[in-house]
Amino acid sequence: MSEQTHEREASPSAPEPPRGPSRREVAETLFRFQSFFGLVAVFLAAIVLSPRGDDGQILFLTSDNLFNIVRAVSEIGIIAVGLTFVILIGGIDLSVGSVLGLAAVGSAVLLVNDDFGVLLAALLVLLIGLIFGVLQGAAVALLGVQAFIVTLAGLNIARGLARMWSGGETVQISYGDGEGQAPMLFSLLGERTFGGVVPIPALIFAVVAVAAILFLRYSAYSRHLYAIGGNEKAARLSGVPVNRVKIVAFALSGFCAALAGIVHAGQLNAGSPNDGLAYELDGIAAVVVGGTSLAGGRGSVVGTIAGALLLGILNNILSLNSVDTDMQLLIKGLVIVAAAALQRLRPTA
């Protein structure tokens, strides 16, 4: 063998050209941010389809209208934030609309009939919502009953309790210092701040949303939520306290529903046992449109907020154009089905 053979050096391999994102990565990104793309698309469509005022101004873009949208979605948005925790573990909570009604009635009765102060009444109502959620979560986690059955029963129980508490009647809230009148402080829930522009319910919705986002982003609890939603058996074997996580998720849902009920009573100056009818469907719709999988394990509070705003904008622009109520329901239903169908096409991990 010649020396040249031994001394020959292997020529360095040419560097591989940088690879662009794969189709799978692109698809995952699109699905991850589907709620934002949908929100932007609906917002732009609303601008195009908005009627104009006499001065040519786009009515949809007026500050009053935009803040009205946020005010209108505040209650559903608060409910949807709580529902996100339950749906992330692959559960469901059908009782939130009835819990809202129970909280609205409780707020009115405590303030008007029982002469409670605003803070004490609010704390008691929030505690009722929290306990209601804990009991439902315990039935699901400890007794092994399906969440659909438990919360369907909870829907009827909360509605029945609301009727018993109010005597089956709407309790009107009047304000003043006399007997049978609520403190003026509670009336602020129907007011606006920052120069009479920003509705108070919108601020409450924003605070709840930010708190939930930070909680999911920085707490160990959030990792447990996603783990249970992804594979409950594997999560349990990994040492995740599955039962406790489930109970907390339902407790948060009940708490948010009760808070929405307080806001509801403050906006309408009344509490009725019929308040919150079908709100659970709107809340679930906001979560689904926001990209959270009903199978659990995927989704975010940020997406839920975007989903709630998307549905709010859709309702608003249809109303501005005087679209028939039946047609509005049809269009909203198609949007929800389309969002759920998109989730079926999302690539699995």
DOGU-902170 format. One record per atom (N, C-alpha, C): y, x, z. Coordinates in steps of 0.05 Angstrom, whole numbers, padded with zeros to 5 digits, always signed. Layout:
% DOGU-902170
YXZ
...
This chain:
% DOGU-902170
-00024+00017+00000
+00000+00000+00000
+00025+00018+00000
+00044+00011-00014
+00069+00027-00016
+00087+00022+00007
+00105+00042+00012
+00124+00039+00034
+00143+00016+00029
+00147+00011+00003
+00165-00011-00003
+00155-00038+00008
+00128-00039+00008
+00116-00064+00018
+00123-00068+00048
+00120-00044+00063
+00125-00046+00091
+00155-00049+00098
+00172-00038+00081
+00200-00038+00087
+00215-00063+00077
+00199-00078+00061
+00213-00101+00049
+00220-00121+00071
+00244-00130+00072
+00254-00149+00091
+00255-00177+00079
+00247-00195+00095
+00249-00223+00085
+00278-00231+00082
+00284-00242+00059
+00312-00251+00055
+00318-00274+00073
+00341-00274+00085
+00348-00296+00104
+00349-00323+00089
+00338-00343+00102
+00338-00370+00090
+00366-00381+00088
+00371-00395+00067
+00398-00407+00063
+00402-00429+00083
+00426-00431+00095
+00431-00453+00114
+00429-00480+00101
+00417-00499+00116
+00414-00526+00106
+00441-00540+00105
+00446-00554+00084
+00472-00569+00082
+00472-00590+00104
+00496-00596+00115
+00497-00616+00136
+00488-00644+00126
+00472-00657+00142
+00462-00683+00134
+00481-00705+00144
+00485-00725+00127
+00501-00748+00135
+00484-00766+00153
+00497-00786+00164
+00482-00805+00181
+00461-00820+00165
+00438-00824+00176
+00417-00839+00163
+00423-00868+00161
+00408-00883+00145
+00412-00911+00143
+00408-00925+00169
+00388-00915+00184
+00382-00927+00210
+00405-00924+00229
+00417-00900+00229
+00440-00894+00247
+00464-00912+00239
+00468-00915+00213
+00490-00932+00204
+00486-00961+00212
+00461-00970+00208
+00455-00998+00216
+00458-01002+00245
+00449-00983+00262
+00451-00985+00290
+00480-00987+00299
+00497-00970+00286
+00526-00971+00293
+00538-00998+00286
+00531-01009+00262
+00542-01034+00254
+00533-01056+00273
+00508-01056+00282
+00499-01077+00300
+00511-01073+00328
+00516-01048+00336
+00527-01043+00362
+00555-01054+00364
+00570-01052+00342
+00598-01062+00342
+00602-01087+00326
+00580-01103+00323
+00582-01127+00307
+00603-01147+00318
+00605-01148+00345
+00624-01167+00356
+00653-01160+00349
+00659-01134+00348
+00686-01125+00341
+00692-01129+00312
+00672-01123+00295
+00676-01129+00266
+00680-01159+00262
+00664-01175+00276
+00667-01204+00273
+00694-01213+00283
+00703-01202+00306
+00729-01210+00317
+00752-01203+00298
+00751-01179+00287
+00772-01171+00268
+00771-01189+00243
+00747-01195+00233
+00745-01212+00209
+00756-01240+00214
+00749-01251+00237
+00759-01278+00244
+00789-01278+00248
+00799-01257+00261
+00828-01255+00266
+00843-01253+00240
+00834-01237+00221
+00847-01235+00195
+00845-01261+00180
+00822-01274+00181
+00819-01300+00167
+00838-01320+00179
+00841-01319+00206
+00860-01338+00219
+00888-01334+00209
+00896-01309+00205
+00923-01304+00195
+00927-01315+00167
+00906-01311+00150
+00908-01321+00123
+00908-01352+00122
+00892-01364+00139
+00889-01393+00137
+00909-01408+00155
+00925-01394+00170
+00943-01407+00189
+00965-01423+00174
+00971-01447+00184
+00994-01461+00173
+01020-01447+00180
+01041-01451+00164
+01067-01439+00169
+01086-01459+00180
+01105-01449+00196
+01126-01466+00206
+01148-01470+00185
+01168-01485+00193
+01190-01491+00174
+01205-01465+00165
+01205-01445+00183
+01218-01420+00176
+01199-01400+00163
+01175-01409+00157
+01155-01391+00144
+01139-01375+00164
+01144-01378+00190
+01129-01362+00209
+01100-01371+00211
+01082-01351+00213
+01054-01357+00216
+01049-01367+00244
+01041-01392+00246
+01038-01405+00272
+01017-01392+00290
+00996-01382+00277
+00974-01369+00292
+00984-01345+00307
+01003-01330+00295
+01012-01305+00307
+01035-01308+00327
+01043-01332+00333
+01064-01335+00353
+01053-01327+00381
+01069-01315+00397
+01060-01306+00423
+01049-01329+00440
+01062-01352+00439
+01052-01375+00454
+01024-01382+00446
+01019-01382+00420
+00992-01390+00410
+00972-01369+00418
+00978-01344+00416
+00958-01323+00422
+00951-01323+00452
+00971-01327+00469
+00965-01328+00498
+00951-01355+00505
+00956-01376+00490
+00942-01400+00494
+00912-01397+00488
+00906-01380+00468
+00878-01375+00462
+00864-01361+00485
+00878-01341+00496
+00866-01326+00519
+00863-01345+00543
+00883-01362+00547
+00881-01381+00570
+00858-01400+00565
+00855-01409+00541
+00833-01429+00535
+00806-01417+00539
+00802-01391+00534
+00776-01378+00536
+00771-01366+00563
+00791-01367+00581
+00789-01353+00606
+00765-01363+00623
+00761-01389+00625
+00739-01400+00641
+00712-01393+00629
+00709-01398+00603
+00684-01391+00589
+00680-01361+00590
+00701-01346+00587
+00699-01317+00588
+00689-01307+00615
+00699-01318+00637
+00690-01310+00664
+00660-01317+00667
+00653-01341+00658
+00625-01349+00660
+00607-01331+00643
+00617-01324+00619
+00601-01308+00601
+00597-01280+00612
+00617-01269+00626
+00614-01243+00639
+00591-01243+00659
+00590-01264+00675
+00568-01267+00694
+00541-01271+00680
+00541-01286+00659
+00516-01291+00644
+00505-01265+00631
+00523-01247+00625
+00514-01222+00612
+00495-01207+00629
+00500-01207+00656
+00482-01193+00674
+00454-01205+00673
+00453-01231+00673
+00427-01245+00673
+00412-01241+00646
+00427-01243+00624
+00414-01241+00598
+00405-01212+00592
+00419-01193+00604
+00411-01165+00600
+00383-01159+00612
+00375-01174+00632
+00348-01171+00643
+00328-01189+00629
+00336-01202+00608
+00319-01220+00593
+00317-01248+00605
+00336-01255+00623
+00336-01281+00636
+00355-01300+00623
+00359-01323+00636
+00378-01343+00626
+00388-01358+00651
+00412-01369+00650
+00423-01385+00671
+00436-01409+00660
+00422-01432+00661
+00432-01457+00651
+00449-01473+00671
+00452-01462+00695
+00465-01477+00716
+00495-01472+00718
+00506-01452+00703
+00533-01443+00707
+00554-01465+00703
+00550-01483+00684
+00569-01505+00679
+00570-01524+00703
+00546-01530+00715
+00545-01547+00738
+00557-01534+00763
+00552-01507+00765
+00563-01493+00788
+00594-01493+00785
+00604-01491+00761
+00633-01493+00757
+00643-01520+00767
+00629-01541+00760
+00637-01568+00769
+00636-01570+00799
+00614-01559+00811
+00612-01559+00840
+00635-01544+00853
+00642-01521+00842
+00664-01505+00853
+00691-01519+00849
+00695-01533+00827
+00720-01547+00822
+00723-01570+00842
+00701-01585+00846
+00702-01607+00866
+00706-01595+00894
+00692-01574+00900
+00695-01562+00927
+00723-01553+00932
+00735-01540+00912
+00763-01531+00916
+00782-01555+00922
+00779-01576+00906
+00796-01599+00909
+00792-01613+00936
+00766-01617+00944
+00760-01631+00969
+00770-01614+00993
+00765-01588+00993
+00773-01571+01015
+00803-01570+01018
+00817-01569+00996
+00846-01566+00997
+00860-01593+01004
+00850-01615+00993
+00863-01640+00995
+00853-01656+01019
+00827-01658+01021
+00815-01676+01042
+00811-01661+01069
+00805-01636+01068
+00798-01621+01092
+00820-01603+01102
+00842-01602+01087
+00866-01587+01096
+00861-01557+01100
+00844-01545+01082
+00839-01517+01083
+00862-01502+01069
+00866-01477+01078
+00885-01459+01064
+00872-01450+01038
+00889-01439+01020
+00879-01431+00994
+00858-01409+00996
+00864-01388+01012
+00846-01365+01014
+00819-01373+01026
+00820-01389+01047
+00795-01397+01060
+00778-01415+01042
+00791-01433+01028
+00777-01451+01010
+00765-01435+00987
+00780-01416+00976
+00770-01400+00954
+00746-01383+00963
+00748-01371+00987
+00726-01355+00996
+00701-01371+01001
+00704-01395+01012
+00681-01412+01017
+00668-01421+00991
+00684-01428+00971
+00673-01437+00945
+00659-01414+00931
+00671-01390+00932
+00658-01367+00920
+00631-01360+00934
+00631-01364+00961
+00606-01359+00976
+00585-01379+00968
+00592-01404+00963
+00573-01424+00955
+00561-01416+00928
+00578-01408+00909
+00568-01399+00883
+00550-01375+00885
+00557-01356+00903
+00541-01332+00907
+00514-01339+00918
+00513-01356+00939
+00488-01364+00951
+00471-01380+00932
+00483-01397+00916
+00468-01413+00896
+00455-01394+00876
+00469-01373+00868
+00457-01353+00850
+00435-01338+00863
+00438-01330+00888
+00418-01315+00903
+00392-01332+00905
+00395-01357+00911
+00371-01374+00914
+00356-01377+00887
+00371-01380+00866
+00359-01381+00839
+00345-01355+00832
+00359-01333+00838
+00347-01307+00832
+00322-01302+00848
+00322-01311+00874
+00298-01308+00890
+00275-01324+00880
+00281-01348+00870
+00259-01364+00858
+00247-01351+00833
+00264-01338+00818
+00255-01325+00794
+00240-01299+00801
+00251-01283+00818
+00240-01256+00824
+00217-01257+00843
+00219-01273+00864
+00198-01273+00885
+00176-01294+00880
+00183-01317+00869
+00163-01338+00865
+00152-01336+00837
+00165-01321+00819
+00154-01318+00792
+00158-01342+00774
+00176-01360+00781
+00182-01383+00764
+00200-01374+00741
+00196-01385+00717
+00213-01377+00695
+00242-01385+00700
+00260-01367+00691
+00288-01371+00695
+00298-01397+00682
+00286-01404+00659
+00294-01428+00645
+00289-01452+00663
+00266-01453+00676
+00259-01476+00693
+00276-01477+00718
+00279-01453+00731
+00294-01452+00756
+00323-01461+00751
+00336-01450+00731
+00364-01456+00727
+00368-01484+00715
+00348-01494+00701
+00350-01522+00692
+00349-01541+00716
+00332-01535+00736
+00333-01550+00761
+00359-01545+00775
+00369-01520+00775
+00394-01514+00788
+00417-01529+00776
+00416-01533+00750
+00437-01549+00736
+00439-01577+00748
+00416-01590+00752
+00416-01617+00763
+00423-01617+00793
+00414-01597+00808
+00420-01596+00836
+00450-01592+00841
+00462-01573+00826
+00491-01568+00830
+00507-01593+00822
+00499-01606+00800
+00513-01630+00792
+00510-01652+00812
+00487-01655+00824
+00483-01675+00844
+00499-01669+00869
+00500-01644+00878
+00516-01636+00901
+00545-01642+00896
+00555-01637+00872
+00583-01642+00865
+00589-01672+00867
+00570-01689+00858
+00575-01718+00860
+00575-01727+00889
+00557-01716+00905
+00556-01724+00933
+00581-01715+00948
+00590-01691+00942
+00614-01680+00956
+00639-01695+00949
+00641-01705+00925
+00665-01719+00916
+00663-01749+00917
+00639-01759+00925
+00635-01788+00925
+00633-01799+00897
+00627-01782+00878
+00624-01790+00850
+00651-01795+00836
+00673-01787+00849
+00699-01792+00838
+00714-01766+00833
+00733-01767+00815
+00751-01744+00811
+00771-01742+00834
+00773-01718+00844
+00792-01713+00867
+00817-01700+00855
+00839-01715+00856
+00864-01705+00846
+00877-01686+00866
+00890-01665+00856
+00904-01646+00873
+00934-01649+00870
+00947-01658+00891
+00976-01659+00892
+00986-01638+00912
+01010-01628+00908
+01020-01605+00923
+01043-01613+00941
+01043-01600+00964
+01064-01604+00983
+01055-01596+01011
+01070-01603+01031
+01064-01596+01059
+01053-01619+01075
+01051-01642+01063
+01042-01666+01078
+01012-01668+01078
+01002-01688+01092
+00973-01693+01094
+00962-01701+01067
+00939-01690+01060
+00927-01697+01034
+00939-01682+01011
+00955-01661+01017
+00967-01646+00995
+00959-01616+00998
+00954-01604+00975
+00946-01576+00974
+00970-01558+00975
+00966-01533+00986
+00988-01514+00986
+00998-01507+00958
+01023-01503+00955
+01035-01497+00929
+01023-01472+00916
+01013-01454+00933
+01002-01429+00923
+00980-01434+00902
+00964-01455+00906
+00942-01460+00888
+00952-01469+00860
+00975-01480+00859
+00986-01489+00833
+00992-01465+00815
+00993-01441+00826
+00999-01418+00809
+00977-01413+00788
+00953-01424+00792
+00932-01420+00773
+00938-01434+00747
+00956-01453+00747
+00964-01466+00722
+00990-01456+00711
+01001-01434+00722
+01027-01424+00714
+01023-01398+00697
+01046-01388+00688
+01047-01363+00673
+01064-01343+00688
+01059-01317+00683
+01074-01296+00696
+01085-01277+00675
+01098-01255+00683
+01111-01236+00665
+01131-01251+00647
+01150-01264+00660
+01171-01278+00644
+01161-01304+00632
+01141-01316+00644
+01131-01342+00634
+01115-01339+00609
+01103-01316+00604
+01088-01311+00579
+01058-01310+00583
+01049-01295+00603
+01020-01290+00607
+01009-01310+00626
+00989-01327+00618
+00977-01346+00637
+00962-01332+00659
+00964-01342+00683
+00950-01331+00706
+00919-01331+00701
+00907-01352+00690
+00878-01351+00685
+00870-01328+00666
+00888-01321+00648
+00882-01298+00630
+00881-01272+00645
+00899-01269+00665
+00899-01245+00682
+00874-01244+00699
+00865-01266+00709
+00841-01267+00725
+00817-01259+00708
+00816-01270+00684
+00795-01263+00665
+00795-01233+00659
+00819-01222+00655
+00821-01193+00649
+00811-01176+00673
+00818-01184+00697
+00810-01169+00721
+00779-01170+00723
+00767-01194+00720
+00738-01196+00721
+00725-01179+00700
+00736-01180+00676
+00724-01165+00654
+00725-01135+00659
+00748-01125+00668
+00751-01096+00673
+00732-01088+00696
+00730-01104+00717
+00713-01097+00739
+00684-01096+00730
+00675-01115+00713
+00648-01116+00703
+00642-01092+00685
+00661-01085+00668
+00657-01062+00650
+00654-01036+00666
+00671-01032+00686
+00669-01008+00703
+00643-01008+00719
+00635-01031+00729
+00610-01033+00744
+00586-01026+00727
+00585-01036+00703
+00563-01030+00685
+00563-01001+00675
+00586-00990+00673
+00588-00963+00662
+00582-00941+00682
+00589-00946+00707
+00587-00924+00727
+00567-00929+00749
+00555-00952+00751
+00536-00957+00773
+00507-00952+00765
+00491-00943+00784
+00462-00940+00779
+00450-00967+00773
+00462-00988+00784
+00451-01015+00779
+00449-01022+00750
+00468-01013+00734
+00469-01019+00705
+00444-01007+00692
+00436-00983+00699
+00413-00971+00687
+00388-00987+00693
+00387-00998+00717
+00364-01015+00725
+00364-01041+00708
+00387-01052+00704
+00389-01076+00687
+00377-01072+00659
+00386-01051+00646
+00377-01045+00619
+00347-01038+00619
+00338-01024+00640
+00310-01016+00641
+00292-01041+00644
+00300-01060+00661
+00284-01085+00664
+00285-01101+00638
+00308-01103+00625
+00309-01118+00600
+00293-01105+00578
+00292-01078+00578
+00277-01064+00558
+00247-01066+00562
+00237-01062+00587
+00209-01063+00593
+00206-01066+00623
+00202-01091+00632
+00202-01096+00661
+00178-01081+00674
+00155-01081+00662
+00132-01068+00674
+00136-01038+00677
+00147-01026+00656
+00152-00997+00658
+00174-00991+00679
+00194-01009+00681
+00215-01005+00701
+00204-01007+00729
+00186-01026+00733
+00174-01029+00760
+00157-01004+00767
+00142-00994+00747
+00125-00970+00752
+00142-00945+00757
+00167-00946+00746
+00185-00923+00750
+00200-00924+00776
+00195-00944+00792
+00208-00946+00818
+00233-00963+00819
+00239-00977+00798
+00263-00994+00798
+00258-01018+00815
+00276-01024+00834
+00273-01048+00851
+00278-01074+00835
+00258-01082+00820
+00261-01104+00800
+00271-01129+00813
+00258-01137+00835
+00265-01162+00848
+00294-01163+00858
+00302-01141+00870
+00330-01140+00880
+00350-01141+00857
+00344-01126+00835
+00362-01126+00812
+00365-01154+00801
+00343-01168+00799
+00343-01196+00788
+00360-01214+00805
+00356-01212+00832
+00371-01230+00850
+00400-01224+00848
+00408-01199+00847
+00436-01192+00845
+00448-01202+00818
+00433-01200+00797
+00443-01210+00771
+00449-01240+00772
+00431-01256+00784
+00436-01285+00786
+00459-01290+00806
+00461-01274+00827
+00483-01277+00846
+00510-01273+00832
+00511-01252+00816
+00536-01247+00801
+00543-01270+00782
+00523-01281+00770
+00527-01304+00752
+00538-01328+00767
+00526-01334+00790
+00535-01356+00807
+00564-01351+00817
+00570-01327+00825
+00596-01320+00834
+00617-01324+00812
+00611-01315+00788
+00630-01318+00766
+00634-01347+00758
+00612-01363+00759
+00615-01391+00753
+00632-01405+00774
+00629-01398+00800
+00646-01410+00821
+00675-01402+00817
+00680-01377+00810
+00708-01368+00805
+00720-01384+00781
+00704-01388+00760
+00714-01404+00738
+00720-01432+00746
+00704-01443+00765
+00709-01470+00775
+00736-01472+00791
+00742-01451+00806
+00768-01450+00820
+00791-01450+00800
+00788-01433+00780
+00809-01432+00759
+00811-01459+00745
+00789-01471+00739
+00788-01497+00726
+00804-01518+00742
+00798-01519+00768
+00812-01539+00785
+00842-01533+00786
+00849-01507+00787
+00877-01500+00788
+00892-01507+00762
+00878-01505+00740
+00892-01511+00714
+00895-01542+00710
+00875-01557+00719
+00875-01586+00714
+00886-01601+00738
+00891-01587+00760
+00900-01601+00785
+00882-01623+00793
+00856-01618+00790
+00836-01638+00797
+00808-01625+00798
+00790-01638+00812
+00762-01630+00811
+00744-01654+00807
+00727-01652+00786
+00710-01675+00779
+00681-01666+00778
+00662-01683+00787
+00634-01675+00786
+00624-01672+00757
+00640-01682+00738
+00632-01679+00710
+00645-01655+00696
+00660-01639+00711
+00672-01615+00700
+00650-01595+00693
+00655-01580+00671
+00636-01559+00664
+00613-01568+00647
+00613-01593+00638
+00591-01602+00621
+00589-01585+00596
+00565-01575+00590
+00559-01558+00567
+00573-01531+00567
+00586-01524+00589
+00599-01498+00590
+00578-01475+00589
+00554-01481+00599
+00533-01461+00598
+00526-01453+00569
+00528-01473+00551
+00522-01468+00523
+00544-01451+00510
+00569-01456+00517
+00591-01440+00506
+00590-01412+00517
+00582-01409+00543
+00580-01383+00555
+00558-01366+00542
+00535-01379+00538
+00513-01365+00525
+00520-01358+00496
+00535-01376+00483
+00543-01370+00455
+00562-01346+00454
+00580-01343+00473
+00598-01320+00474
+00582-01294+00478
+00561-01295+00495
+00545-01271+00500
+00529-01264+00474
+00518-01284+00461
+00502-01278+00437
+00520-01268+00414
+00542-01282+00410
+00561-01273+00389
+00571-01245+00395
+00572-01238+00421
+00581-01211+00429
+00560-01190+00425
+00537-01197+00415
+00517-01177+00408
+00496-01171+00429
+00496-01186+00451
+00475-01182+00472
+00450-01196+00463
+00427-01182+00465
+00402-01193+00457
+00391-01212+00478
+00382-01236+00470
+00371-01255+00489
+00344-01245+00500
+00332-01225+00486
+00307-01213+00496
+00313-01193+00519
+00338-01186+00523
+00346-01168+00544
+00346-01139+00535
+00358-01122+00551
+00358-01093+00546
+00380-01083+00528
+00394-01100+00514
+00416-01091+00496
+00440-01110+00498
+00463-01097+00500
+00487-01113+00501
+00508-01100+00520
+00531-01113+00522
+00552-01102+00539
+00572-01124+00545
+00586-01120+00567
+00608-01138+00575
+00630-01137+00554
+00636-01114+00544
+00657-01111+00523
+00651-01129+00500
+00626-01129+00491
+00617-01146+00469
+00620-01175+00476
+00614-01182+00500
+00616-01210+00509
+00645-01219+00508
+00663-01202+00517
+00692-01209+00516
+00701-01214+00487
+00692-01196+00469
+00698-01199+00441
+00687-01225+00430
+00662-01232+00439
+00650-01257+00430
+00665-01281+00439
+00674-01281+00464
+00690-01303+00475
+00716-01307+00460
+00730-01284+00455
+00755-01286+00440
+00750-01295+00411
+00728-01286+00399
+00722-01295+00372
+00719-01325+00370
+00704-01336+00389
+00700-01365+00389
+00726-01380+00396
+00743-01367+00413
+00769-01379+00419
+00787-01380+00395
+00788-01358+00380
+00804-01358+00356
+00794-01378+00336
+00768-01380+00333
+00756-01399+00314
+00764-01427+00321
+00762-01434+00347
+00770-01461+00356
+00800-01466+00350
+00816-01445+00355
+00845-01448+00352
+00853-01452+00323
+00842-01436+00305
+00851-01438+00277
+00841-01464+00265
+00817-01473+00274
+00807-01499+00263
+00825-01522+00273
+00834-01520+00298
+00852-01541+00309
+00879-01540+00295
+00890-01516+00291
+00916-01514+00277
+00915-01526+00250
+00892-01525+00237
+00889-01536+00210
+00879-01565+00210
+00878-01577+00234
+00870-01605+00238
+00843-01611+00226
+00825-01591+00230
+00797-01595+00220
+00784-01616+00238
+00768-01634+00227
+00755-01655+00242
+00737-01643+00263
+00736-01656+00287
+00721-01645+00310
+00692-01641+00303
+00680-01660+00289
+00652-01657+00281
+00648-01632+00264
+00666-01627+00245
+00664-01604+00228
+00668-01578+00244
+00685-01579+00265
+00688-01556+00282
+00662-01549+00296
+00648-01569+00306
+00622-01564+00319
+00602-01552+00299
+00603-01562+00275
+00584-01552+00254
+00590-01523+00248
+00615-01516+00244
+00623-01488+00238
+00616-01470+00261
+00622-01478+00286
+00615-01461+00309
+00585-01457+00311
+00570-01478+00306
+00541-01476+00307
+00530-01456+00287
+00541-01456+00263
+00532-01438+00242
+00539-01409+00249
+00563-01405+00262
+00570-01378+00270
+00551-01367+00291
+00544-01384+00310
+00526-01376+00332
+00498-01369+00320
+00488-01386+00302
+00462-01381+00290
+00462-01355+00274
+00484-01351+00260
+00486-01326+00244
+00486-01301+00262
+00500-01303+00285
+00500-01280+00304
+00473-01275+00315
+00459-01297+00322
+00432-01293+00333
+00413-01282+00312
+00416-01292+00287
+00399-01282+00265
+00403-01252+00260
+00428-01243+00262
+00434-01215+00258
+00419-01197+00278
+00416-01207+00303
+00402-01192+00323
+00373-01187+00316
+00361-01206+00301
+00334-01203+00293
+00330-01181+00272
+00352-01174+00258
+00351-01153+00238
+00358-01126+00250
+00366-01125+00275
+00374-01100+00287
+00350-01081+00290
+00352-01056+00282
+00330-01037+00284
+00323-01032+00313
+00297-01031+00319
+00287-01027+00346
+00287-00997+00352
+00288-00990+00377
+00288-00962+00385
+00261-00949+00380
